[in-house]
Amino acid sequence: MTVYELTDAGRALQPALNELLDWGLRYAPAPSPGDEVQPGWALLGATGRPTALPAGQVCELRVGPEFFYLSSDAGKLTVRRGPAPDGDAVVTMSAGILYSLVTGQTTVTDAVRHSAVDGDTGIARRALEPLAATRTRPAPAI
């Protein structure tokens, strides 16, 4: 398995990437039927957001065939691809539910309700909270 980490210069781009992702989620049209949703792109925007997930607690997130693990580093969300080693909770959700969560069309409570959660539901909620939209879509122009 190939693993890589960003350099300090690469990590310095994170705020700019987050702004671009937030802009895209806010102004881009909703996906059309047949569009392929990339869960990793949505999760990239949540990386580094404040989280109530305590250090040492891990949540595995399964979206379709993709696996991610969510954890905390100094109160900031970290997201990695792959199954979680010793996850405290496992959340299995559809790409549509993830999209609704990151675009503000659904709440964490509803996302959990419409997903399968194995393990500690409280950990699952705390892990998903940073994924929830921080901004709402503007009203359509009339």
N, C-alpha and C positions, 0 to 999 in steps of 0.2 A: 504494500500500500504506500503510495506517495503522499507525503505530508510536507506542507510548506507553511511558512509564516511570513507575514509582511515585515519589511524593514521599517524603521522609524519613519522614513520618507513616505512609504506606502500607507502606513497608519495615519499620517498627517492628512491624507486625502479623505479620510472617513467623514469629517463634517461636510465637505463639499458633496460627496456622494449621497449623504443623507438628505441634504437639501434637494438634490436632483430627484431622488426617489420620492420624497414628499411631494415635490412639484408634480411629478408624473402621476402619483396616486390621486392628487387633488384635481388635476385638469384633464388627464387622459380619459378617453371614452371607456365605458365599461367593456369588458371582453365580449366578443361576439361568440355565438355558438361555433364550436370548432377551433377557437383560439386555444393555444397551449399556454397554460399558466405555469410559471416557473417559481415554485415555492421559495427557492434559495434567494431570489431577487427580493421578495417581500421580507424575508428574514434578515437580509443584509441591512435594510433600513432600521431595524430594531437593535442591531448590535451596538452596544455602548450606551443604550438608554438606561436610565436608573431603574433598578429592580428591587423588589422586596424579597426576592428569593435569597435566602441566606447562603453564605459560602458553604460548600460541601453538599448542598442539595442539587440534584440533577433531574431534569425532566427530558425524556425522549419524546420527540414530536415526529409522528409518521404522517406524511401527506402523500397519498398514492404510494408509488414504489420508493419514494425518497424518505430517508431517515435523517434526523438532526438531533443534536442534543444541546439543551439550553442549560446554562449554569450562570453563576455569578462570580465576578472578580471585582473586589473592592466596591460592591454595590452597583456595578454595571453589568448589563446582560452580555454574556458571551454566547455565540452560536457556532457550532461546528457541525460539519457533515458527518454522517455515519451514526450507527446505533450508540446509545449511551452506555458507558460501562457502569453497571450497578445503578441504574436509574431508580429514583424514588417514586417516579410516576411515569406512565407511558400514555400519551394522548394520540389517538388515531383520528384524524379529521380529513374531510375532503378538501380539495383545492378551492372549491367554492366557498366553504366556511372560512378558510384562511383568508381568502380575498375579501370576504365580507368583514372580517375582523380588522384587517389592516386598513380598509377604506372607511371604517366607521359605520358600516351598514348593520353591524351586529355588535353586541357587547361580549365581554369575556364570559359572563354568566351564560348567555345564549350559545356561544361557541362551545363551551363545555357541555351544555345540555344536548347539543346536536353532534357530539363526538363521543367516542368510546374512551373512557379513562380507566386505566388499571393502576392501582396503587393509591397514593395520597392525593386526593382531590384538591386539598389546600395548596400543595406544592404545584400541582398542575395550573391552578388559577394564578399563583404568583409568577410562574414562569411565562404564562401567556399575557399577563397584563402589559408588559412593554411592547407587545406586538400590536396592541389596539391602536387605532388611528389617533394621532395627536392633533390632527386637524381634520376638519370636515370639508367635503366638496362644496365649492361655491354653488349658489343657486344658478340654474340655467338662465342665460340672457333671454329677455323677452323682446 
